[in-house]
Amino acid sequence: MTPLVQSCPSATALHVARQRALHQIVDSEVFFADPLALAILGETAEHLEKAEAESAKTRLRYFLAARHRIAEDALVNTLSSGMKQVVILGAGLDTLALRNPFPNHHLHFFEVDRPDVQQWKLAQCRQQGLTLPANLTSVPVNFETDDLADRLDEHGFDRTQPAFFIWLGVVPYLSRAAIVQTLTFVGSIPKAHIVFDYNEPITNYAEPERESLRARERAVAALNEPYLSRFNPEDIDTILTHAGFSSVLDRDRYDLAAYFGKNVIRPAGRQGSAHIVQAWCET
């Protein structure tokens, strides 16, 4: 029988899940603890390290871990105000709903992804003996062709109530139109909060980094999951403002180092970076 991890319909979703698990196993500093990261894969640590040997870059793993940690830190900060709805956009093998670190807050999780990816995750959980909780609803959506608001409405989401959105590792693979449409919908939710990541244009990076970024783009394009969108920080800020968000925290690699207590000196001049954004609506 072919292992389910090998039949994953999204190679990038599988790669991210493996990197999240590797972060628990091989990194000297664990920024983000996920006790189910390895369990949901059903792979041994030894096999995982071998399978990801060529692409397991430490800096990439730390970024993937950092974005999850920042998202869950931000979620914690909303719980005291009564946040009850958590929407994970492009969930892949995300484990937040499965491990639910906040059982006393009666959260309702909505996992949004392509139908084939959701079916794969369900089969993967079944094979690994992981039970999907009753407070988790799967919402099949293609961000490019479906109306996210309508799909969520059909699955019990209440757009009159506050909601926390986690949108990690998805923006680069979508068209600008789909990104703007999604952020506009999220911004229409009362007291909405979102955490997402994006990448700057390759020309913003120093020359030594550009070729590795181009190589990454070629690699994911070969997997039929091409990068479609990169943004300057000013563009993201404008999109979020027009979408109705009142507050934005946009962290580049140097801000992320500071978030985790690292003293990394920011060089003079513009430096290209991946970014993690928190944005929210006051009303």
N, C-alpha and C positions, 0 to 999 in steps of 0.2 A: 504493500500500500504506500502511495506517495505521501510523505508528511505534508500536513496542511500548510506549514510555513513555506513550503516550496511551491504551493499552488496559489499563493497570494495574488490577487488581481492587481495589486499596487505595489510595485517593487520599492518605491520610496517609502510607503507606509511601513513595510516590513523592515527596511533599513533603519528607519527612525526607532521602531520598537526594539530592534536589536541594539542600537546605540544606547537607548535608555536602560536596557538590561546590563550592557557592558559597563555603564557608569557605576552600577551597583557593585560590580565585580572587580574592575581593574584600576579604577581611579583612586589616587591617594586621598583626595578630598571629595566627599560625596555631598554635592550641593542639594540634591533632590533625592529623597528616599522613596523608593517604590517597591514594596515587598512583593508585588505581583508581576513586576516587569519581566522576570525570567520565567515565572510559572506560566504565564499566558502564552509564551512561545513554545513551551514544551521541549526546549533544547537544553542540553547540558552546557555548563559554562565553557568546557573545553571545546565543544563543537562550535559554540557561538564565537569564541575568540578566533577560531580558525576560519569560520565563514566570513567574518568581517575584517580579517587581518589587513587587507589592502586598503580598505576605506575607513578604518577606525582611527580617525585623527583625533588626538586629544582635545584640541581646541574646539572642533566641531561637537564632540560629546559634551564638553562643558557648556557650550551655547545651548544645545538641546536641553540639558538638565536645567540651565538657568531659566529658560523660558517657562518650563513647567513650574519651577519653584516660584517664580515671580507671579505667575497666574494664580497659583494656590494661595500664596501670601495675600494677594489682592482680594481673592474670594473670602478669605478669613476676615478681612477688614470690612466686608459688607454684611456679614452674618448678624452683627449686633443690630443692624437696622431692619432686620426681618427678611432678608433675601431668601427666596424659596425656590426659584427656578434657575437652573444651571444648564446652559446650552453649550455643548461641545461640538464645534463645527469642524468637519473633517476629522472625525474621532479616530479612525484607524484602530489600532490596538490600545488606545488609551484605557487606563485602569481606574481612573478617578471614581467612577460610579461603582465599580466592583468593590473597591476597598473603602469608599466613603469615610473619610476621616472625621466627618461631622455628623454622626448618627443622631445627635440630639436636636438638630436643626430642621429635621423633616424636609429635606431638599428633594425636589423632583428633577432628575437628570434627563436631558434630551440629547441623545447622540445622533448627530447628523452626518451622513456620508452617502456615497454612492451605494445603490442596492447590492451590487456584487461584493463590495468591501464589507458591508454589514453582514451579508450571508456568510462570508468567509470568517468573520470574527465570531459569529454565533457558533459555527462549526468548530472553530478553534477552542472556544470556551467549553463547549460540550466535550470535546476530546480530552481536555485537560481537567475536567471535573470542576469547572468554575461555574457557579450558578449566577445567572443574571438576576439582579435584585428587582423587586416589584416596583421600586420607585425609579426605574430606568425605562425610558421609551425610545425606541429606535425610529428615526425619521429619515426615510430614503429621499435623497435630494441630489440632483445634479446642479451645481451652482450656476452653470452656464445656460441651462435650458429651463430649469424649474423656478417657480416663485417660492422662495424660502418662507415668506410669511404665510402663504396659503398652506404649504406642507406642514408647517408647525401648527397652524390652526387646526388642521385635520387630525392632529395627533395629541390634542389636549393642551397645547400651549396657550397661556392667557396673556395676550399682548397688552392688557390693561394693568398688569402687575409688573413690578420690577423684575429684571432678569440679568444674570451674569453670563457673558459669552466668552468662551475660550476658543481661539481660532489660530492654532499653531501649525506652522509648516504648510500652509495652504495658499496664502496670498501670492507667492511667486508663480504658482501654476495656473492662475486665473487671469482672465482678461481684465483690463481696467474697468470696463463696463460692469462686469460681474462683481468686482470688488466694491465699486461705488454703490451699486444697488444693495449689496449686503450691508454695508456700513450705514446707508441711509435708512434701511429697515431697522437695524439695531438702534440707531439714534432716535427712532420714533417711539421706542419703548420707555415708559416712565422710569427714571433713575437707573437707566441701563448702564452697564459697565462691561467693557470688553478689553481683553488682552490679546494682541496678535503680533506677529513679526513680519518684517519685510527686509528687502535687500536694496542697497543703492545701486545705481548704474555702474557698470564695470569701469567706465572712464573716471569715476571718482576715486578709484583705488590707485595706489602706487604701482608702478610697472611690474615689480616682482610678483605681486599678487594677481595681476590680471590674467596671466596664462592659466594659473590654477583654477580661477573662476570660470574661464572659458572651457577648460577641460571638464569641470563639473557640469556646465550647461550641456556640453556635447554628450556626456554620459547619461544624463537624465533624458535628453532628447532621444537617445538610442533606445531607451526603455519606453518610449511613447508617452513620456510625462514631461514635456518641455517646459522650461521657464518661459513665461509670457509677460511678466510684469516686474519692473524695478522702479523705484521711486526715489526722488530726492526728498529729504525730510520736509522741506517747505511744501512739496506737493501733498504729502500725507496730512500735514497740518491743515491745509486748505480744504481737502476732502472731508476731514473730520469736522471742521467748523461748519461747512455747508450741510453736513449730515445732522447737525444739531447737538454735537458734543460740546459741553461747556469747559471741560478740563482735559488736558492732554499731557501725559508724561512719556516722552520719547527718549529711550536710552540706547546709546550706541555702545561699542565695545568698551570704551573707557568708563562710561557711566555704569556699565554692568560690573566691571572690575570693582568700582567703588561700592556698589550695592553689596558685594560679597566681601567687603573689607580689604580689598587689594589696592595698594597705592601705585597705580600705573600713571605715569606722567603723560598728559595729552600733548602730542607734538604740535608744533606750529603749522598752520595751514590746514586745509580741508583734508580729512582722511576718510576714505570710503569704509563702510561698515555694514554689518547686519544690525538690525534694530529690533528692540522689543518695546511695544507701545502699550500703555494703559490709557484708556480714554473713558470718560463717564459723563453722564448727564445729571445735573443737580436737581432737576425736576422731572 
